[in-house]
Amino acid sequence: MRMNLRKICLGLTICVATFVAQAANHAPMAVTDNDFYPAPSSAKVELGKALFYDKILSGNGNIACATCHHPLTGTGDGLALSVGEGAKGLGVTRDTGSGSDAVHARVPRNAPHIFNLGAKEFTAMFHDGRVAVNNSLPSGFISPAGEQLPLGLDNSLAVQAMFPVTSASEMAGQAGENPVADAAAEGNLAGANGAWDLLAQRLRSIPEYVAMFQNAYPGQINTADDIQFKDAANAIAAFEATAWRADNSRFDQYLRGDRHALSKHEKKGMKLFYGKANCSGCHSGKFQTDQGFHAIAMPQVGPGKGHNSDGYDDGREDFGLEATTGNANDRFRFRTPTLRNIALTAPYGHAGAYDSLEAVVRHHLSPVNSLFNYDFSQVRMPSRADLDEQDFEVMNDSWRVEQIAQRNELASVDLSEKEFAQLMSFLHALTDNTFLDDRRNVPNSVPSGMTLAE
């Protein structure tokens, strides 16, 4: 009885400490297992890990998911804008090629990190939310594939995994280069010999993959012919959700009742985050995102997404959420990212315009001023003359910059340099140190026998 009372008292002490920490700073409740989907089987995770690193899923066999989302570069690639299909190298050493081997274009948006995207609350994916849960549709999701999206996808993260392989600049390659690229260019994604079917055919031809699919999906996949690309996407999502669950930062430990997990300096930064600095106006909730979309005067660099409207006729713009909803009021709104491991995931912004955490935080404190005084030199991209000409066309056009500024929704905040330093300390306390060394999530080889992502 005495032992039970001791356990009860200890439990109450932890609960009270957690409540006090949250109440004092308007911080969220601690993340728990219930915030994530049930753990997938180890066989499914291992299959997803192999697929994530295997170039067999690219049209020309020269790029993998991991190329732009590598654990050694914070599950991104360290570049403002990814250099996708056709390039060589990894992370900041990646190049755009030259001559007949030159990439067709830069990927127009920054490669977002993957940390915690396996949590249940992440029901929308991509910077513009073009993949999202919608239970009124047969598939359960809106997506660029429309009615072609297959049934049986586990969650939004799995739906997201269906699309890089269909993008010419990301993984498919250009029309005329391979059958996958041709099918994608024709809009044939789910049909016979469509892009997804062609990739599934490749997997069916590799005995090791067949065995792995059978182990991952017992009773569902019995023969090679049963393998569909949606099964690959589900496995990739299972791996991503398992490998990059990041909820053991010192902030997380503090929320779980360890009042000494944060220093006094960091606690002051947390108070600013949830108070005067108003960071939590958008970065709210357990994962420090309201799961919403906001226009905060982010600079637009790179080739753009091809969006045109009155006054725009060259496709260099990126209208963000408007491209998904069709609502002009959503122009330049982009998704609020989660902040766990934020110190590991530079560059920042939908186009990777800010190369350091300090720079992007200062932008948030004075968005319009930061936009008008943007420092072009911080853009981290491999240089190539013909692409460089495109990169700053928007930012060199004062009228276009003014349009971005006029849409800004974020009020400026005055912080002293001391307060700014405190806020930065808190943001660094969001790092889960488990991921300072993430080599464990890189395999030694893949079933196709191809070289690993590079």
N, C-alpha and C positions, 0 to 999 in steps of 0.2 A: 504494500500500500504506500509505504514511504517512497519507494522508487517511482511508482506511478505519479505521486504528487510532484516529485522532482521533475519528471518529464513534462507534466502539465505546466508547472511554473516556468520551465525553460521555454516551452512553446509560447506561453503568453508573453514572456519577455521579448522574444523575437518578433511576435506579431505587433506588440506595442511599439517596439523600436522601428519597425517598418512603417507603421501608421504615422508615427511622429515625423519620420523622414519625408514621407509623401505629403503630409498636411502642411509642413513648414515650407515646402518648395513647390507645391502643386505638381509634384512629380507623379508619374503613372504608377500603377501597380506593377509588381515584378512579373517578368515573363515566366511562364510555366510550361510544362509539357502539353497542357491542354490548348495552348496557343498554336500548336503545330498539328499537322495531320499525323495519324498513327504511323509509327516507324515502319518503313517498307522492309521486305525481306533482304537479307544480305546478298542473296543471289541477284535480286533486282538492282540493288545498288552497284554491285560489281559489274553487271552488264552495262548500266548507265555510265559508269566510270570508263569502261573501254570505249564505248561509243562517243563519249565526250572528247576523247583524245584521238579518235581515229579519222584520218583523212578520207576514208572510204565514203564518208557522207558528203563529200564535196564533189561537184560536177567534174572537175578536172583532177581530183585526187591530190590536191596540194594544200588543203587547209582544213582545220578541224574547229569545233566549237571552242576548244581550249586556246586556239591561237589568239583570239580576241578576249578571252575570259580565263586568263591563266592564274593559278594560285600564286605564282611568283611575282605577279604584278597586281595583287589585290583583287583578283578575279575580274580585272579589266585588262587593259593592255598598256597603260601608262601614256597613251597618246591622246591628244585632243580629239582627233577623229581617226577611227580605225583604218588601217590599210588592209583590205580584205583579200579576196581571191586574186591569185597571181603574184603576190609579193613574197618576199623571203625575209627570214629573221623573226625574232620574237621581241615583243615589247618595244622599247624605245630604239632598238637596233633595227627594227623592221624597215624595209625600203620599198619603194614603189616600182622598182625595175626600170628598164629602159628599152628603147627600140621595140622589137616585136614582143618582148617579154614585159612591157610596161603595163601596169594596171590601168584599167579603163577609167576609173575615178576613185576618189576617196569615198569611204562610207560616210554619208552626210551627218551622222550623229555619233556622239561619244558612246563607247561601249560601257553600259552601266554595270556596276558590281552585282554580285549574286547573293551576297550575305542576307540570310533570313528570308529569302523569297519563298521558302517552303512553309512559311507561317500562313495560317488560314485567312488572315485579314488581307493578304495580298491577292485581291481578286481581279486586279487590272494590271496589265504589263505594257512595257514600252514607254518611252517618254511621252507619247501622245495617247496612251490608253487604248490603242486600237485592238487589243485583246482584252476582253473583260467578261466576267460571268453575266449571263443573261438566260435565266431559266425558262423564258418563253420560247426559246429556240430549240430545235431538236437536239442539237449538239450540246446545248447549255452555255454557249459562249458566242459573243460577237467576235469576229476576226476578219482579216482581209480575204480569207477564203470563202466567206459567205456560206452557202449551202454545201460547198465542197468539203467543209471541215468534217472529218469523220466522227462518229459516235465513239464513246468509250475513253475519252481523254480524262485523266485523273483530276486535273485542276488547271488553273490558269498558267502555271509555270510549265506544265506539259504542253499546253497549247502554244505558248511562246516558242518552245523548242521545235515546233513544226515549220517555222518560217525562215530562219537564216539560210536553210538549205535551198530555199526557192529564190533567194535574192541574187541577182546577177553580180553585184559588187561585193557581196559577203561570201557566199559559198558556192553558188551554182555555176558561175562563169557566164560568159556572154553567149547569146544565141549564135549557133554555128560552131561552137567549140566542143559541145558534147550533148548527148540526148537529154540529160537532165535540164541543162540550160535551155534547150529548145522547147521542151515541154513547159517549163516555167514561163518562158517568154510568150508562149501561146495561151497561157492561162489554164493549162491542163495540169492541175495539181493532183486530183484524187482519182482520175479516170484510169482506164487500162493504159499502161505505159505512160502514165502521168509522172510528174516529178517524184512524188512520194512512192509510187509503185516501182519505179526504176531503182530507187535507192533500196527499197525492200528486196528487190531481186538480187542486188549485190550481196546483201546480208544473208539471203537464203543459200547463196553459193559457197559460203565459208563454213565448213563443218564445226569449227570451234564456236562460231556465233550461234549456229543452230542449237548446239548443246546448251549454251548459255541462256538462250531464249526459252528453251524447254524447262530449264531449272528455275528461271525467273517467273514463268507463267505455267505452272503445273496444271494439267487438265485443260488449259486453254490453247497452248501451243504444243502440238504433238508431233508435227512434221514441219519441214522447212516451208512448205506451202502455206502454213498457218501464220507465218510472220508478216505483220503489217507495219508500216512506218509509225503508226500511232503507238505501237508497242515499244518502239525504240524511243519515241518522245516521252512516254511515261517513265521509262527506265532512266533516261537522262535527267528528268525532273526529280526522280527519286534520289539519284546520286547528288544532284545539286542541293537538294533540301537537306540531305544528311550531312554531306561534307562541309557545308558552309552555314550551318546553324551557329550563330555567334551571339551568345547571350550570357557570357561570363566575364564581361568587362568589370572594372572596379565599380562603375555605376550600377551594374546589375547586382553586384555583391552588396552594395549599399542599399539598394531597394529590397534586398532579401534580409535586411536587418543588421548588416555589419556596419555600424556607425563610424568605424575607423577606416573603412575602405577608401574613402576620399580624404584628401588633405584639406586643411582650412581654405587654402587658395582655390582648390577645385570646388569646394562647397559654395564659396562666394560666386564662382563662375556659374554653378548650377542655379543659384538664386537669380542671377542675371538672366540666364537662359529662360527660366520660367517666370521671369518678372520684367524688369526694366527693358531688357534687350528684345523682348517679345518674340524670341525665336520659336517658342512653343505655340505661337499663333498658327503656324503651319506644321511645325515639327512636334506634333502632339502624340499622345497615345503611347502604348508600350514600346513601339518601334520607332518613335519620334518621327512619325509622318501622319498627316491627316488623311492620307490616301487621296488627296485632292490634286487639283491642277491650278497653277497660279502664274500670272504674268509679273515677273519681277525685273524687267528690263535687262535680261541676259543678252550679252553680245551674240551676234550671229556671224559665225565664221564658217568657212568651207563652201562646198558646192551647193548647199541648200537641198531641199526636198522636192523641188520642182513646183512649188506652190505659186500660183499666179492670181492676181486680182487687179482691180483698178489701180494703176500706177506701178504695177509689177508685171513685167512681161518676159523676164529671162529665166525664171525658175530658180533663182538663187535664194529665195526666201524659205523659211520654215515656219509655218503658221501654227505648229503644235497641235493642241487639242482641236482646233477648228477643222483640221483635216479629217478628224474622226467624227465629229458631231455635225459638221456643216453649219455650225452657228458662228457667225462673224464675231460675236461677243467673246468667243473662246480663243481668238487670235493671240498668239504668243504665250498661251498658257501651257505650262509643262508640269509634269508630275512632280510632287514633293518626294524626294528620296528619303529613305530611312537613313539614320545617322550612325548606326553601329559600325565601328571600324572606319569611320569617315577619314581618319588621319592616314589610312592605308590606300585610299581609293582615288587619288588624284589622276588626271585633271577633273575639274568640276564644271557642271552645267551641261545642258543638252548637247552643246557643241564643244564641250571641253575647253571653254574659253579661258578658264582660270587654272593656272598650273600649280597653285599652292593653296592650302587650306586657309592661310591668312588672307590671301587675296580675295577668295570667294566670300569669306566672312565679312571683310570690309565692304564688298559689293552689297551684301545684304543690309548693311547699316546705312548705306547711302546709294541706292540703286541707280537713280538717274544720273547723279554726279559721276558715279563709277562708269556708267555706260559712255557718257560724253568724254571721259578722260581715259578711255580704255588703252591699256598698254599692249600693243600688238606683239611685242617681242616675247611675251610669255607663252605664246601658242606653241605647243610641243608637237610638231609633225615633221616627217621626213620631207625635205625640200625637193621640189621638181618644178622647173620653170613653167611648164604649161598649166600645172595645177595651182601653183602659187598665185597666178594671175586671178584665179577665181576666189581664192580664200578670203579676201578682204573687200570684195566688191560692195557688199552691203555696208560694212563699217566705214568705207570711204565715201559713202553717199549720205550727206547730212540729212536729206529728206527722209530716207529710210530709217536712219537712226532715230530721228524724231518720232516716227510712227511707233517704234518699239518703246520709246520713252513715254509716249502718251498712254500706252496701255498698262503702264506700271501700276500695280495694286499695293505695293509694299511701302509703308511709311518709313521715313528716315529715323534713325535713332542716334542720339549723341551719347557716346561712351568715352570716358577718359582712357588714356593709354593704360593705366593701371587696371581699369575695369576690363578693357579689351584683353589684356594678358590673362586675367582671371577667367574670362569666357573661353579663351583658347585652351587654357589648362583643363577646363571641364570637358571640352570636346575631345581632347587627347585621352581623357579618362573613359571615353566610350570604346576604346580599343580592347578587344578580347585578345589577350596575349597569346592565346592558343594559335593565332594565325600570324604571329611574327615569324614563325617557321612552318610553312605549309607544304613542305616537300612530301609529306605522307599522302597527299591527294594527287600525286603524279605517278602513274603506272610505269613499269619498266618497258612494257611493250604492249602492242594491241593485236587482236586476232587477225587483222588483214595482213600483218607483216610490214605495213608501211612504217616509215619513220614517224616518231612522235611529233606533235604540233610544233611548228617552227615558222 
